[in-house]
Amino acid sequence: MEREQMAYDVVIVGAGPAGLAAAIRLKQIDEELSVCVIEKGAEVGAHILSGAVLEPRSLNELLPDWQAQGAPVETAVTEDQFLLLTETGSRKLPTPPQMHNQGNYIISLGLLCRWLAEQAEGLGVEIYPGFAAAEVLYDEAGAVRGVATGDMGVGRDGQPTDAYQPGMELVGRLTLFAEGCRGSLTKTLFQRFNLRDGVDPQTYGIGIKELWEVDPAQFHLGRAVHSIGWPLDQKTYGGSFLYHWKDNQIAFGFVVGLDYANPYLSPFGELQRLKLHPAMRPVFEGGRRISYGSRAITEGGLQSLPKLVFPGGALIGDTAGFLNVPKIKGTHTAMKSAMLCAEAAAAALKAGGDSPILLDAYPEAFRKSWLYEELHGVRNIRPSFRRGLMAGLAYSALDTYVFKGKAPWTLHHHADHSATEPKAKHKPIDYPKPDGKLTFDRLSSVFLSGTNHEEDQPCHLQLKDPTVPTRINLPTYDAPEQRYCPAAVYEIVQGQDGEPRLQINAQNCVHCKTCDIKDPTQNINWVTPQGGGGPVYGTM
C-alpha cells in the first residue's frame, strides 16, 4: 500500500502555542497560502502542559482583540510571593524582577491552544489532531520537503495487522517544526544539518503538575507563589509553583533541573513530600486532586539555541528552546519566535524563486527582536546555579541589579545526563509512603492524566542496546530510570532465568521525554507512538 500525499505551502508539526501562532500569522499575511498543522495528541491541547502564567505580549501582537473574541485568559495575577523553604520553615524573599507578574494571567495552556486552533481554522488553516509526524521527508538534494505520519495497525512484533494503514505524506514548500521540548524529529534534524554545532548543549528540567480543588478558605484568586530550597539539596536546581486559578482550583507543580547528580532522586517523590511542608500542607488539606501530568522543559536559553533554519524548513518554539527560565515562562517567547518565522516564510513564499527555501530572514529578525533582547538579558542566570543555590541566588542578584543583564561574559551549560553520578557517591532518599489524601503513588497519578496507548504496537521507547540497563545502569547508578520517570514506565524485575531485567511499561508514558534526556548512557530513544496515544490533559 502506497502512502497518500497532500501538498501545502506550509506544513507545521505540532499544535502548541508556537505552531498555532505561526499558522495564524501566515494566514493573516496571505490568506491564499495553504497551511496545515498536524498534532500527535488525540485533540488539540491533549498533550499541552504548563504552569501556567501567561505574559500576553505576543498574544497582544498576534490577536489584539483576544479579549473581545473570548480567549480563555481571565484570571489576572493579583499577588506574587517568593519563598525560601527549609525542612521545617519558610521565609519570604523579595520577588525577583523577572518574576513580577503584574499584567500577567493564570491560565490553562491547553484551553488557550484549543481557542487558538479555533482562530486558525477560522482563517482557513487545516488542523489534523491524532496524526503524529514520524518521519522527515527529503528531496533528492537532501532538503526537507515535508513529513510523513506514522503507519497505523502495526503490531507489537513490528508486522502489519489486519488494521494496517500506511502513513500519509504531507509535503510543503516549507516545513516548520513546533514539536515542543526534545522533539523526536527535531533530534534527527540536529544531526543531519549539524544544527547544534558551536552552541552549548541544551539543558532541561522536568516539570510535574497537579491540579487541585481546595477548601475555599485556602483559595486566593490570582495569587502566584513560587518556592526554592527544600526538599531539594543546595546543589540541585529547582522549585515549586502554586497558582490560584479559578473556581477554587490551584495549579501546583514542581520543577527539577535534570542536571542533578544524585541517581536516587525522584522528581515525583520530591513533589509529593513538598506537600507535607508546613507552608504547603494547609493549602491541600480538605481538598481533592483533579488531574496530573508531567513534561520536560528546555532551560538552556540563548547560548543553547541551535541554528534555526535549514533547507526547506525551520525550528520554532520550545523545540528550539526559547523559554525564559528566570521568568518561568515560555508561551510568549514560543509564540514570538513562531510569528517571526511566519513573517519570514510568507515573504519568501511570495518572492518565489528557487527551491528549497532557506529562511535566513528568520534568524536575522530574531536577533533584532525584543525576544533576543529578553533572552540575552537573562542568559547567565540558569547556569549560575551550577555552583549551588546560594551561589546562584547571589550571582543572579548581581547580574540583575548591577550588570542589568549586560555582563561582558556568558556562562555555559553541560549535558544533563553527564551530571549523573554513580550510586556509590550518594545515599538513597527516604520518600514518604503515599497516604492517598495529600500524597500519591505514580500509577494512580498516571490514571488521572488520562493516558492511554494501543497495547498491540511497537514500543515507542527504544533501547539502542538492550543490555545497557542491567549491564551499566543498574550496577553503576541503581537504575535511575526507575526514579526519574514520573509515570512508572521503567521497572527492574526478575527474569525467568533469575537475572534482573528492565521492563518497559510503555502504556504508562505521559510523553514527558525525561528518559530520552536523563538516561546516563543516552541509550533510550523516544519516538512517537501510533495514533493519538498518550495523555489527555483537559484543563491542565
C-alpha positions as semicolon CSV with decimal commas, in nm:
position;residue;x (nm);y (nm);z (nm)
1;M;0,000;0,000;0,000
2;E;0,145;0,332;-0,106
3;R;0,121;0,644;0,101
4;E;-0,125;0,911;0,005
5;Q;0,020;1,257;-0,036
6;M;-0,120;1,602;0,046
7;A;0,061;1,918;-0,063
8;Y;0,062;2,260;0,105
9;D;0,257;2,579;0,102
10;V;0,349;2,529;0,469
11;V;0,332;2,217;0,686
12;I;0,357;2,275;1,063
13;V;0,438;1,991;1,302
14;G;0,273;2,048;1,640
15;A;-0,041;2,235;1,750
16;G;0,106;2,401;2,056
17;P;0,124;2,779;2,101
18;A;0,414;2,811;1,855
19;G;0,265;2,601;1,577
20;L;-0,074;2,768;1,603
21;A;0,074;3,119;1,623
22;A;0,276;3,050;1,308
23;A;-0,031;2,923;1,126
24;I;-0,240;3,224;1,226
25;R;0,029;3,475;1,131
26;L;0,080;3,311;0,790
27;K;-0,290;3,338;0,707
28;Q;-0,309;3,693;0,843
29;I;-0,036;3,795;0,599
30;D;-0,159;3,597;0,298
31;E;-0,497;3,428;0,314
32;E;-0,420;3,244;-0,010
33;L;-0,143;3,037;0,149
34;S;-0,236;2,675;0,217
35;V;-0,133;2,585;0,572
36;C;-0,162;2,251;0,751
37;V;-0,094;2,171;1,117
38;I;-0,062;1,813;1,240
39;E;-0,074;1,723;1,608
40;K;0,016;1,394;1,779
41;G;-0,239;1,441;2,058
42;A;-0,586;1,295;2,009
43;E;-0,716;1,652;2,018
44;V;-0,556;1,994;2,026
45;G;-0,438;2,058;2,382
46;A;-0,437;1,692;2,486
47;H;-0,057;1,688;2,525
48;I;-0,019;2,052;2,635
49;L;0,106;2,104;2,989
50;S;0,234;2,419;3,153
51;G;0,205;2,601;3,488
52;A;0,087;2,842;3,359
53;V;0,122;3,215;3,398
54;L;0,089;3,388;3,062
55;E;0,263;3,709;2,970
56;P;0,024;3,833;2,699
57;R;0,276;4,035;2,498
58;S;0,282;3,801;2,196
59;L;-0,090;3,735;2,214
60;N;-0,146;4,111;2,203
61;E;0,067;4,130;1,887
62;L;-0,097;3,830;1,721
63;L;-0,462;3,889;1,807
64;P;-0,503;4,235;1,963
65;D;-0,876;4,182;2,023
66;W;-0,834;3,849;2,203
67;Q;-1,041;3,963;2,500
68;A;-1,337;4,061;2,282
69;Q;-1,305;3,729;2,097
70;G;-1,339;3,534;2,422
71;A;-0,991;3,394;2,476
72;P;-0,975;3,178;2,792
73;V;-0,740;3,429;2,958
74;E;-0,931;3,565;3,255
75;T;-0,753;3,540;3,590
76;A;-0,514;3,831;3,632
77;V;-0,229;3,779;3,877
78;T;-0,307;3,984;4,186
79;E;-0,019;3,891;4,416
80;D;0,333;3,743;4,395
81;Q;0,505;3,551;4,673
82;F;0,859;3,409;4,664
83;L;0,952;3,166;4,942
84;L;1,278;3,009;5,058
85;L;1,195;2,680;5,229
86;T;1,393;2,493;5,491
87;E;1,289;2,149;5,612
88;T;1,066;2,293;5,883
89;G;1,011;2,658;5,796
90;S;0,988;2,923;5,527
91;R;1,095;3,280;5,468
92;K;0,958;3,531;5,221
93;L;1,220;3,673;4,988
94;P;1,193;3,980;4,764
95;T;1,035;3,871;4,438
96;P;1,297;3,888;4,160
97;P;1,203;4,145;3,894
98;Q;1,171;3,877;3,624
99;M;0,903;3,708;3,837
100;H;0,685;4,015;3,887
101;N;0,357;3,916;3,727
102;Q;0,164;4,241;3,715
103;G;-0,029;4,236;3,389
104;N;0,003;3,858;3,351
105;Y;-0,266;3,590;3,373
106;I;-0,305;3,246;3,530
107;I;-0,437;3,019;3,256
108;S;-0,474;2,666;3,126
109;L;-0,241;2,649;2,827
110;G;-0,440;2,356;2,689
111;L;-0,756;2,568;2,681
112;L;-0,567;2,855;2,519
113;C;-0,434;2,622;2,248
114;R;-0,784;2,495;2,175
115;W;-0,901;2,854;2,136
116;L;-0,602;2,940;1,913
117;A;-0,688;2,638;1,699
118;E;-1,039;2,776;1,652
119;Q;-0,894;3,108;1,540
120;A;-0,659;2,933;1,299
121;E;-0,935;2,720;1,149
122;G;-1,148;3,031;1,110
123;L;-0,873;3,170;0,887
124;G;-0,863;2,854;0,677
125;V;-0,585;2,655;0,843
126;E;-0,629;2,278;0,824
127;I;-0,558;2,107;1,159
128;Y;-0,531;1,730;1,197
129;P;-0,504;1,601;1,557
130;G;-0,426;1,236;1,622
131;F;-0,161;1,225;1,348
132;A;0,194;1,204;1,477
133;A;0,473;1,305;1,242
134;A;0,705;1,004;1,246
135;E;0,948;1,074;0,962
136;V;1,108;1,372;0,791
137;L;1,090;1,359;0,412
138;Y;1,382;1,482;0,200
139;D;1,418;1,561;-0,167
140;E;1,696;1,442;-0,399
141;A;1,922;1,727;-0,290
142;G;1,875;1,648;0,079
143;A;1,642;1,937;0,162
144;V;1,332;1,890;0,379
145;R;1,019;1,853;0,168
146;G;0,769;1,759;0,441
147;V;0,688;1,486;0,690
148;A;0,512;1,151;0,696
149;T;0,273;1,038;0,965
150;G;0,330;0,701;1,125
151;D;0,185;0,379;0,990
152;M;-0,123;0,257;1,176
153;G;-0,211;-0,102;1,259
154;V;0,143;-0,227;1,317
155;G;0,160;-0,497;1,583
156;R;0,396;-0,529;1,876
157;D;0,612;-0,760;1,664
158;G;0,655;-0,487;1,403
159;Q;0,441;-0,666;1,147
160;P;0,125;-0,522;0,985
161;T;-0,205;-0,637;1,135
162;D;-0,542;-0,662;0,960
163;A;-0,599;-0,297;1,055
164;Y;-0,280;-0,177;0,883
165;Q;-0,287;0,161;0,713
166;P;0,023;0,333;0,579
167;G;0,106;0,682;0,695
168;M;0,035;0,990;0,488
169;E;0,292;1,221;0,334
170;L;0,236;1,591;0,396
171;V;0,467;1,787;0,171
172;G;0,523;2,160;0,173
173;R;0,733;2,431;0,022
174;L;0,829;2,492;0,385
175;T;0,801;2,269;0,692
176;L;0,804;2,430;1,038
177;F;0,882;2,209;1,337
178;A;0,697;2,307;1,656
179;E;0,723;1,973;1,837
180;G;0,785;2,116;2,181
181;C;1,060;2,007;2,417
182;R;1,301;1,738;2,285
183;G;1,115;1,688;1,959
184;S;1,172;1,341;1,816
185;L;1,207;1,467;1,458
186;T;1,397;1,776;1,565
187;K;1,666;1,548;1,710
188;T;1,721;1,397;1,366
189;L;1,740;1,742;1,209
190;F;2,010;1,840;1,458
191;Q;2,222;1,553;1,334
192;R;2,152;1,580;0,962
193;F;2,215;1,955;0,936
194;N;2,463;1,994;1,227
195;L;2,232;2,249;1,384
196;R;2,393;2,225;1,726
197;D;2,750;2,285;1,613
198;G;2,910;2,570;1,805
199;V;2,639;2,607;2,072
200;D;2,604;2,482;2,428
201;P;2,428;2,153;2,500
202;Q;2,061;2,204;2,575
203;T;1,979;2,168;2,942
204;Y;1,637;2,069;3,071
205;G;1,410;2,048;3,372
206;I;1,128;1,809;3,446
207;G;0,803;1,975;3,546
208;I;0,540;1,774;3,735
209;K;0,198;1,928;3,791
210;E;-0,117;1,852;3,986
211;L;-0,446;2,040;3,961
212;W;-0,633;2,063;4,292
213;E;-0,972;2,182;4,406
214;V;-0,908;2,325;4,752
215;D;-1,103;2,446;5,052
216;P;-1,242;2,793;4,960
217;A;-1,077;2,930;5,275
218;Q;-0,737;2,841;5,124
219;F;-0,810;2,990;4,783
220;H;-0,693;3,342;4,687
221;L;-0,788;3,426;4,329
222;G;-0,488;3,541;4,127
223;R;-0,217;3,462;4,384
224;A;0,108;3,324;4,237
225;V;0,350;3,158;4,481
226;H;0,697;3,026;4,394
227;S;0,939;2,847;4,624
228;I;1,301;2,738;4,619
229;G;1,507;2,534;4,864
230;W;1,370;2,230;5,046
231;P;1,306;1,949;4,961
232;L;1,599;1,975;4,715
233;D;1,955;1,988;4,842
234;Q;2,164;2,300;4,798
235;K;2,331;2,170;4,480
236;T;2,013;2,078;4,290
237;Y;1,831;2,339;4,081
238;G;1,454;2,357;4,106
239;G;1,150;2,489;4,284
240;S;0,773;2,490;4,302
241;F;0,482;2,696;4,174
242;L;0,135;2,733;4,319
243;Y;-0,113;2,933;4,110
244;H;-0,464;3,018;4,235
245;W;-0,651;2,989;3,905
246;K;-1,033;2,992;3,933
247;D;-1,327;2,805;4,091
248;N;-1,115;2,715;4,397
249;Q;-0,869;2,537;4,167
250;I;-0,495;2,561;4,225
251;A;-0,223;2,457;3,983
252;F;0,060;2,306;4,187
253;G;0,385;2,194;4,036
254;F;0,748;2,121;4,091
255;V;1,040;2,163;3,852
256;V;1,376;1,989;3,894
257;G;1,674;2,069;3,674
258;L;1,780;1,747;3,503
259;D;2,146;1,824;3,567
260;Y;2,105;1,682;3,919
261;A;2,376;1,445;4,041
262;N;2,207;1,202;4,281
263;P;2,076;0,895;4,092
264;Y;1,843;0,820;4,385
265;L;1,649;1,145;4,340
266;S;1,288;1,109;4,228
267;P;1,130;1,432;4,097
268;F;0,787;1,276;4,156
269;G;0,883;1,193;4,514
270;E;1,008;1,546;4,572
271;L;0,674;1,692;4,466
272;Q;0,484;1,456;4,693
273;R;0,686;1,532;5,004
274;L;0,678;1,906;4,936
275;K;0,303;1,897;5,001
276;L;0,379;1,789;5,360
277;H;0,582;2,103;5,434
278;P;0,423;2,332;5,696
279;A;0,399;2,615;5,442
280;M;0,224;2,392;5,187
281;R;0,018;2,134;5,375
282;P;-0,268;2,366;5,484
283;V;-0,335;2,458;5,119
284;F;-0,414;2,096;5,027
285;E;-0,582;1,961;5,340
286;G;-0,950;1,911;5,278
287;G;-0,903;1,942;4,903
288;R;-0,901;1,688;4,622
289;R;-0,662;1,624;4,340
290;I;-0,827;1,661;3,997
291;S;-0,555;1,581;3,746
292;Y;-0,185;1,510;3,700
293;G;0,078;1,547;3,429
294;S;0,445;1,592;3,351
295;R;0,668;1,725;3,076
296;A;1,028;1,826;3,023
297;I;1,122;2,192;2,986
298;T;1,405;2,345;2,782
299;E;1,617;2,561;3,013
300;G;1,935;2,636;2,818
301;G;1,836;2,979;2,692
302;L;2,023;3,186;2,438
303;Q;2,355;3,001;2,445
304;S;2,182;2,668;2,379
305;L;1,972;2,779;2,083
306;P;2,054;2,573;1,772
307;K;2,075;2,705;1,421
308;L;1,711;2,779;1,346
309;V;1,691;2,717;0,971
310;F;1,790;2,455;0,715
311;P;1,695;2,393;0,352
312;G;1,317;2,363;0,338
313;G;1,232;2,434;0,700
314;A;1,283;2,594;1,040
315;L;1,251;2,536;1,415
316;I;1,010;2,740;1,626
317;G;0,904;2,748;1,991
318;D;1,017;2,510;2,260
319;T;1,164;2,259;2,016
320;A;1,438;2,519;1,960
321;G;1,445;2,629;2,326
322;F;1,315;2,986;2,362
323;L;1,199;2,951;2,725
324;N;1,286;3,238;2,960
325;V;1,394;3,043;3,270
326;P;1,405;3,326;3,530
327;K;1,053;3,428;3,428
328;I;0,941;3,063;3,430
329;K;0,759;3,143;3,107
330;G;0,787;3,013;2,755
331;T;0,450;3,067;2,589
332;H;0,504;3,429;2,488
333;T;0,858;3,353;2,367
334;A;0,746;3,046;2,171
335;M;0,470;3,243;2,004
336;K;0,701;3,532;1,918
337;S;0,958;3,303;1,757
338;A;0,678;3,147;1,552
339;M;0,546;3,485;1,441
340;L;0,892;3,599;1,333
341;C;0,936;3,277;1,138
342;A;0,593;3,304;0,978
343;E;0,663;3,659;0,862
344;A;0,990;3,549;0,702
345;A;0,819;3,246;0,549
346;A;0,534;3,448;0,398
347;A;0,780;3,689;0,237
348;A;0,994;3,407;0,098
349;L;0,693;3,222;-0,042
350;K;0,564;3,537;-0,207
351;A;0,904;3,607;-0,363
352;G;0,910;3,259;-0,516
353;G;1,245;3,169;-0,663
354;D;1,443;2,852;-0,638
355;S;1,357;2,567;-0,405
356;P;1,440;2,472;-0,141
357;I;1,379;2,787;0,057
358;L;1,632;2,886;0,323
359;L;1,471;3,126;0,571
360;D;1,777;3,333;0,658
361;A;1,547;3,627;0,728
362;Y;1,406;3,444;1,033
363;P;1,723;3,432;1,249
364;E;1,805;3,785;1,133
365;A;1,464;3,905;1,251
366;F;1,510;3,719;1,580
367;R;1,837;3,898;1,651
368;K;1,664;4,234;1,601
369;S;1,359;4,150;1,813
370;W;1,256;4,203;2,174
371;L;1,274;3,825;2,209
372;Y;1,651;3,823;2,157
373;E;1,693;4,116;2,394
374;E;1,487;3,939;2,660
375;L;1,680;3,610;2,637
376;H;2,018;3,785;2,618
377;G;1,948;3,972;2,938
378;V;1,888;3,655;3,143
379;R;2,133;3,418;2,972
380;N;2,365;3,383;3,274
381;I;2,109;3,318;3,547
382;R;2,032;2,948;3,495
383;P;2,397;2,836;3,453
384;S;2,499;3,035;3,763
385;F;2,315;2,777;3,975
386;R;2,564;2,506;3,879
387;R;2,760;2,611;4,188
388;G;2,463;2,570;4,418
389;L;2,152;2,750;4,534
390;M;2,311;3,030;4,737
391;A;2,581;3,098;4,477
392;G;2,313;3,110;4,208
393;L;2,095;3,349;4,407
394;A;2,394;3,576;4,477
395;Y;2,509;3,581;4,117
396;S;2,156;3,633;3,987
397;A;2,116;3,939;4,209
398;L;2,450;4,075;4,083
399;D;2,362;4,005;3,720
400;T;2,017;4,159;3,753
401;Y;2,076;4,466;3,968
402;V;2,438;4,558;3,889
403;F;2,508;4,434;3,537
404;K;2,140;4,459;3,437
405;G;2,180;4,155;3,211
406;K;2,474;4,307;3,021
407;A;2,768;4,128;3,183
408;P;3,062;4,103;2,938
409;W;3,069;3,724;2,962
410;T;2,840;3,429;2,902
411;L;2,823;3,131;3,136
412;H;2,784;2,786;2,983
413;H;2,595;2,459;3,021
414;H;2,685;2,090;3,016
415;A;2,471;1,796;2,908
416;D;2,229;1,685;3,180
417;H;2,295;1,311;3,150
418;S;2,667;1,365;3,215
419;A;2,591;1,516;3,557
420;T;2,452;1,188;3,697
421;E;2,698;1,043;3,948
422;P;2,747;0,677;4,047
423;K;2,532;0,546;4,329
424;A;2,843;0,493;4,543
425;K;2,864;0,869;4,595
426;H;2,507;0,901;4,729
427;K;2,259;0,758;4,974
428;P;1,902;0,652;4,889
429;I;1,634;0,911;4,969
430;D;1,357;0,800;5,204
431;Y;1,037;0,926;5,045
432;P;0,714;0,909;5,249
433;K;0,467;0,637;5,165
434;P;0,159;0,780;4,988
435;D;-0,140;0,842;5,213
436;G;-0,396;0,875;4,931
437;K;-0,506;1,214;5,063
438;L;-0,216;1,453;5,017
439;T;0,047;1,224;4,868
440;F;0,002;0,962;4,599
441;D;0,174;0,686;4,403
442;R;0,268;0,716;4,038
443;L;0,018;0,469;3,896
444;S;-0,284;0,644;4,045
445;S;-0,136;0,969;3,917
446;V;-0,099;0,835;3,563
447;F;-0,465;0,730;3,577
448;L;-0,561;1,095;3,642
449;S;-0,364;1,202;3,335
450;G;-0,599;1,006;3,107
451;T;-0,301;0,832;2,947
452;N;-0,379;0,552;2,707
453;H;-0,188;0,374;2,431
454;E;-0,286;0,096;2,196
455;E;-0,118;-0,207;2,353
456;D;-0,055;-0,403;2,034
457;Q;0,201;-0,169;1,881
458;P;0,580;-0,146;1,874
459;C;0,729;0,007;2,189
460;H;0,791;0,377;2,131
461;L;1,068;0,377;2,394
462;Q;1,357;0,225;2,204
463;L;1,677;0,091;2,357
464;K;1,983;0,134;2,139
465;D;2,150;-0,151;2,329
466;P;1,914;-0,372;2,534
467;T;2,200;-0,492;2,757
468;V;2,286;-0,146;2,890
469;P;2,011;-0,116;3,157
470;T;2,133;-0,418;3,355
471;R;2,496;-0,414;3,243
472;I;2,567;-0,047;3,322
473;N;2,272;0,148;3,464
474;L;2,176;-0,099;3,738
475;P;2,520;-0,174;3,887
476;T;2,657;0,179;3,846
477;Y;2,354;0,403;3,908
478;D;2,096;0,166;4,063
479;A;1,880;0,201;3,750
480;P;1,783;0,570;3,786
481;E;1,517;0,531;3,515
482;Q;1,302;0,376;3,790
483;R;1,300;0,715;3,966
484;Y;1,339;0,995;3,712
485;C;1,038;0,870;3,516
486;P;0,721;1,028;3,667
487;A;0,491;0,759;3,524
488;A;0,633;0,422;3,642
489;V;0,730;0,325;3,287
490;Y;1,058;0,161;3,384
491;E;1,090;-0,126;3,630
492;I;1,369;-0,365;3,718
493;V;1,210;-0,710;3,754
494;Q;1,342;-1,063;3,792
495;G;1,351;-1,256;3,467
496;Q;1,270;-1,623;3,422
497;D;1,639;-1,700;3,447
498;G;1,656;-1,530;3,786
499;E;1,853;-1,237;3,648
500;P;1,731;-0,877;3,666
501;R;1,588;-0,721;3,350
502;L;1,436;-0,388;3,256
503;Q;1,062;-0,395;3,198
504;I;0,920;-0,105;2,995
505;N;0,554;-0,024;3,065
506;A;0,516;0,196;2,759
507;Q;0,139;0,225;2,802
508;N;0,204;0,447;3,109
509;C;0,413;0,702;2,918
510;V;0,293;1,063;2,958
511;H;0,531;1,183;2,684
512;C;0,748;1,394;2,915
513;K;1,063;1,261;2,737
514;T;1,273;1,277;3,055
515;C;1,414;0,931;2,982
516;D;1,545;1,048;2,645
517;I;1,726;1,332;2,823
518;K;1,846;1,194;3,158
519;D;1,949;0,837;3,077
520;P;2,319;0,843;3,176
521;T;2,429;0,636;2,874
522;Q;2,186;0,805;2,629
523;N;2,056;0,459;2,543
524;I;1,682;0,548;2,532
525;N;1,531;0,696;2,217
526;W;1,176;0,835;2,249
527;V;0,977;0,819;1,925
528;T;0,611;0,885;1,855
529;P;0,364;0,604;1,927
530;Q;0,086;0,514;1,688
531;G;-0,216;0,739;1,653
532;G;-0,315;0,987;1,920
533;G;-0,195;0,783;2,217
534;G;-0,070;0,947;2,535
535;P;-0,222;1,174;2,798
536;V;-0,544;1,372;2,768
537;Y;-0,483;1,676;2,983
538;G;-0,816;1,856;2,959
539;T;-0,781;2,182;3,151
540;M;-0,423;2,123;3,263
